[in-house]
Amino acid sequence: MPKNIAYTIARFLAAVIMLQTLYFKFTGSAESMYIFEKCGMEPEGRWAVGMFELIASVLLIVPGTAWIGGVLGIGLMTGAIGLHLTTLGIVVMDDGGYLFLLAVIVFVCSIYVIFVNRTKVFKEVIPKILGKK
């Protein structure tokens, strides 16, 4: 039972964090525009990342597709964390590292979602993709 609770919390925490940041991406908040301008991806990158985060969030919320949302979340947050460590810095516009922390939380939650679904992913999905039985 605790494993199910932790799994549900991880799925929803990652989804909620990504969903709440969509408002700032889609409304073109100053902080969001600054981040994507600094990375040379404004406005197309901001919109694309927002759309992928929306898709990942929905996939995480639906139990049967949570592992796909986890994979997408890992990819998105790898990019976000990488940009924080190379281009943006941990602290962005005096946020005290808040956005970096949120990216790390989503990354860790996404890894946990994949870990819980590892049997399905590695014994069913990947062999099917590779054409193996």
C-alpha positions as CSV (number, residue, x, y, z in Angstrom):
1,M,0.0,0.0,0.0
2,P,2.7,2.6,0.8
3,K,4.3,1.9,-2.6
4,N,1.0,2.7,-4.3
5,I,0.8,6.0,-2.3
6,A,4.3,7.0,-3.1
7,Y,3.7,6.1,-6.8
8,T,0.5,8.2,-6.9
9,I,2.2,11.1,-5.2
10,A,5.2,11.0,-7.6
11,R,2.9,10.9,-10.7
12,F,0.7,13.7,-9.5
13,L,3.5,15.9,-8.1
14,A,5.4,15.8,-11.4
15,A,2.2,16.5,-13.3
16,V,1.1,19.3,-11.1
17,I,4.5,21.0,-11.2
18,M,4.6,20.9,-15.0
19,L,1.0,22.0,-15.3
20,Q,1.5,25.0,-13.0
21,T,4.4,26.2,-15.0
22,L,2.4,26.2,-18.2
23,Y,0.6,29.4,-17.2
24,F,3.9,31.2,-17.2
25,K,5.1,29.7,-20.5
26,F,1.8,30.2,-22.4
27,T,1.2,33.7,-21.1
28,G,4.7,34.8,-21.9
29,S,5.7,35.9,-18.3
30,A,8.9,37.9,-18.1
31,E,10.8,35.1,-16.3
32,S,9.7,32.5,-18.9
33,M,10.6,34.8,-21.8
34,Y,14.0,35.6,-20.2
35,I,14.8,31.9,-19.8
36,F,14.0,31.0,-23.4
37,E,15.6,34.1,-24.8
38,K,18.8,33.4,-22.9
39,C,18.7,29.8,-24.4
40,G,18.0,31.2,-27.9
41,M,14.6,29.4,-28.0
42,E,12.1,32.3,-27.6
43,P,9.2,32.0,-28.5
44,E,9.1,28.7,-30.4
45,G,11.0,26.7,-27.7
46,R,8.8,28.1,-24.9
47,W,5.7,27.0,-26.7
48,A,7.1,23.6,-27.7
49,V,8.4,22.8,-24.2
50,G,5.0,23.9,-22.8
51,M,3.1,21.6,-25.2
52,F,5.4,18.6,-24.3
53,E,5.0,19.4,-20.6
54,L,1.2,19.4,-21.1
55,I,1.4,16.0,-22.8
56,A,3.7,14.6,-20.2
57,S,1.4,15.8,-17.4
58,V,-1.7,14.2,-18.9
59,L,0.2,10.9,-19.5
60,L,1.4,10.9,-15.9
61,I,-2.1,11.4,-14.6
62,V,-3.5,8.4,-16.5
63,P,-2.3,5.2,-14.8
64,G,-1.9,3.2,-18.0
65,T,0.3,5.8,-19.7
66,A,2.2,7.1,-16.6
67,W,5.4,5.4,-17.7
68,I,5.3,7.3,-21.0
69,G,4.8,10.5,-19.2
70,G,7.7,9.6,-16.9
71,V,10.0,9.0,-19.9
72,L,8.9,12.4,-21.4
73,G,9.3,14.1,-18.0
74,I,12.9,12.7,-17.7
75,G,13.7,14.0,-21.1
76,L,12.2,17.5,-20.5
77,M,13.8,17.8,-17.1
78,T,17.2,16.6,-18.3
79,G,17.1,19.5,-20.7
80,A,15.9,22.0,-18.1
81,I,18.6,20.8,-15.5
82,G,21.3,20.9,-18.2
83,L,20.4,24.4,-19.2
84,H,20.4,25.5,-15.6
85,L,23.9,24.0,-15.1
86,T,25.4,25.4,-18.3
87,T,23.5,28.5,-19.5
88,L,21.1,29.8,-17.0
89,G,22.7,29.2,-13.6
90,I,20.9,27.6,-10.6
91,V,19.3,31.0,-9.7
92,V,17.3,32.6,-12.4
93,M,16.1,36.2,-11.9
94,D,16.6,36.1,-8.1
95,D,14.3,33.0,-7.7
96,G,16.7,31.4,-5.2
97,G,17.0,28.3,-7.3
98,Y,13.3,27.6,-7.1
99,L,12.9,26.6,-10.8
100,F,15.9,24.4,-10.7
101,L,14.5,22.7,-7.6
102,L,11.2,22.1,-9.4
103,A,13.0,20.6,-12.3
104,V,14.9,18.2,-10.0
105,I,11.7,17.2,-8.2
106,V,10.0,16.4,-11.5
107,F,13.1,14.5,-12.7
108,V,13.2,12.4,-9.5
109,C,9.5,11.7,-9.6
110,S,9.7,10.7,-13.2
111,I,12.5,8.3,-12.5
112,Y,10.4,6.7,-9.7
113,V,7.5,6.3,-12.1
114,I,9.7,4.5,-14.6
115,F,11.2,2.4,-11.8
116,V,7.8,1.2,-10.6
117,N,6.9,0.4,-14.2
118,R,10.3,-1.2,-15.0
119,T,8.9,-4.7,-15.6
120,K,6.4,-3.4,-18.1
121,V,8.8,-1.1,-19.8
122,F,11.8,-3.5,-20.0
123,K,10.0,-6.8,-20.5
124,E,7.1,-5.8,-22.6
125,V,7.5,-2.4,-24.3
126,I,11.1,-2.4,-25.3
127,P,11.1,-5.9,-26.8
128,K,8.0,-5.1,-28.7
129,I,9.7,-1.9,-30.1
130,L,12.8,-3.9,-31.0
131,G,10.6,-6.6,-32.6
132,K,11.6,-9.3,-30.2
133,K,9.2,-11.7,-28.5
